[in-house]
């Protein structure tokens, strides 16, 4: 009997470590979408790639005798959370989502919230600006519609030809990023505006602190809708949930 973790976030990595330390008897597997070629090392078995929609995920739950699913996908995962909801409901498999809190603007912030990447491109305007893009590499092609800007792109992996514009600089890094370093970077690159997804969490919040200190505007892309499923905010709440579901018994028998 196996617990399936839909991963791709720091929470999934933390849950991996938490289960290895606190519940080594639990058999778990992490599933990654495959967008990152060089994912973080894992203590647990890893599968990579899609399931083939809802029907494919249902079949996987049956074939692997999955007793629970933990949705630790990225806050901007728009399809898998709904597929997991439908598949788990159809197969009678308990589902728990780990969802970190969104960032909220603080005093001194100059945020412009937009619903999606396309709106972020429009919000940059027509006048050339020096733009710091911290949205990952998958959504970069949309910014080719605004080639007048100078783009500083930060991504975990090479972006290839995803942003075919005259002026683009790429920084290949993986967080966490500290506010002091972010401020130095923005000063050095003469950044006029920051574009960010509202991913939440501590690992990349430093860019927002730096933008606040520098008085820079932030175009904030808000999260897509999520299904209404049982949710926790922290990985240490997963084991108690498994206990309440009758899927795991602690050494004390509770």
N, C-alpha and C positions, 0 to 999 in steps of 0.2 A: 504494500500500500504506500502510495507516494503523494507528497504535497508538491504541487506545481507552482512555481514562482514565475510570474510574468515580469521579467526584469528590464534592465536598461537604465537604472537610476542608482544614485548613491544609496537610497533606501534598500534596494535589492542587494547591493553589495554588503551593506550593514546587516541585513537579515541573514545573508549567507554566513557571515562571521558569527552572528548571534546564535544561530541554530547549531553551528559546529561546536560552540562553547557550552551552550546551555541544554541542548537536546540532541546529542550525537546519535541517539537511537532513531530519530526521525529521518526517514528517507525522503530527500527532496531533490528536485531538479530545477534548474533555472533555464528559462526559455528567453532567448534574445532575438530581436527582429533581424539583426544582421546589418544594421546601418553602419555600425562601427567595426572596422576590420580588426582593430587591436583592442578588444575590450579588457576591462580589469580582470586580473587573475581570480579564479573562483575556487572555493573549497568544495563545491558541489559539482555534480555532473552538469554539463551545459549542452543544450540543443540550440541550433541557430536556424532561423528562417520562419516563414509563416506556417500556418496550419492548414490553409485552404479554406478560409472562411469559417462560418459557424458550424457547418456540417463537419468540416475537417477537424475542428477543435473538439466537437462532440465525440468523434471517433477516437481521437487521441485520449480523451478522458477515459473512455471505455478500455482501450487497448492497454493503457498504462496503469489501470486501476487507481486513478487519481481520487483521493479522498477529500481534498480541499484545494482551492486555488487562491493564491495571494496575488492580487493585481498591484504590482510595484512598477508599472510602466511610467513613462515620462508624463509630466503634466500636460504636454501637448500631443500625446497619443490620442488620436480622434476616433479610431476604428476598433482597436483591440479591446478597450474597456467594454464597449457595447457587445462585441462578439463574445467576450467572456461572460457577460451577464446572461445573454440568451442561451449559450451553450450550457452553463452551469445550472440554470433554471430548468432546462430541458432534461438534463441528466440527474438532477437532484443532488448536485455537488455544492457544498457550502463555498461561498465566495466572500473574500474580504479584500477591500482596497486600502492601500496605504497612500494617503494624499497629504503632502506637505502644504502648509498654509501659503497663500499667495503673498507677495510683497505688497505693502501698502505705502502710499506716499507719506513722507514725513515733512515736518516744517522745513521750508527752504527748498523742497523739491519742485522741479518744473516739468511735471509729467504731462504728456498728452496720450491718453489711452485710446487705442484703436482695436477694432475687433479681429483683424487678421493681417497677414503680411501684405496683401495688396493695398490695404488702407495705410500701412506704414510707408510704403513706397510713395503714395500720394502725399502723405503728410510731410515728407522731406521738402516738397516744393520744387520750383523750377530753378531757383537761384543756386548755383554750385556751392556745395558745402563739403566740409571734411567730416565724413561719417564713420563712426565706429560701430561696426556690425557685430553683434554678439548673439546671433540667432542660430548658430550651427550652419552646416553646409547645404542641407537639403532644400532650404528655401531661398538660397542665393539667386537662382535664375530670375526671380521676380524683379530684382533690383537692376537687371539689365535694361528695364524699361526707363530707367533714370540714369543714363550714362554720363550725365554732366557732373556728377559728384565724384569726389575722391574718397575711395572706400578703404578703410582699415578693417580687415576681416580676421577674426580669431576663430579657429576651428581645431578640433582634435586631430583631424587627418587632412591630407592635401585636398584642395578643392577642385583640382583639375581645371576644366574650362567652364565651371558652373557660373562664373560671373564674367562674361566677356565684355568688359568695359575698358576704356583707355587707361584709367588710373585706379589700380587696386594693389594693395599691399596685404600679404597674408602672414599672420602669426600662428604657428602651429603649436598649441599648448593645451594641456589638460589642467583644470583647476585642482585645488582651490586657488583663488586670487585674492590678494590682500589689498585693502583700500589704498595704502601708501604707494604700492607698486602700480596700481591702476591710475592713481593721480599722476605719477611721474610719466606713465605711458601716454596719457591723454595730453599732458603738457608738451611732451616731446613731439608728438604727432600733430599738434595744433588742432585737436578735435573740436568741432563745432556742435555736434549733436551725437547722442548715443541712441542706438536702436537695440532694444532688448525684448525678449519674451519674458512674461511674468511667470518664471519657473519656480520662484520661491527658494527657500533654503539658504544656508550660510556659505556654501562653497563659492558662489559668484556674486554675492551681495555687495562685495567691495567696489564694483564698478558704479553702483548706485550711490554709495557713500562718496566716492571720488567725484562723480558728476555734481552732487549736492555741494561739495566744497568748492568746486570750480564754477558753480552757477550755470552749469550746462543744461540745456533742455534734454529730456529723455522721451523718446517715442516708445511707449510700452504696449506691446501686443498682448492682449488678454487671452486667457485660456479658452479652449473650445469646451462645449458642454460635456458633461460626464453622466453616466447612468446613476440612478438613485439606488445605490447598494450600501451595505454595511461598510463603514469606513472608520479607520483609525489614523492617527497622525504620526505615530512612532513605531519603530520595529519592535520595541520591547512589549508592545501590546498584542503581538501576534500569538505568542505562546499561551497567554491567558485565554485568548479567543479560541484556540484549538482545544483547550481544556473544556471550555464551556460547550463546545460542539461535541464533546465526548470522543474526540479524535486523538487525544494525548493525555496520559496520566503522569503526573509528577511523581517524584520519589516519595512524596508525602501522601500520595493517593488522591490528590485534589486537582 
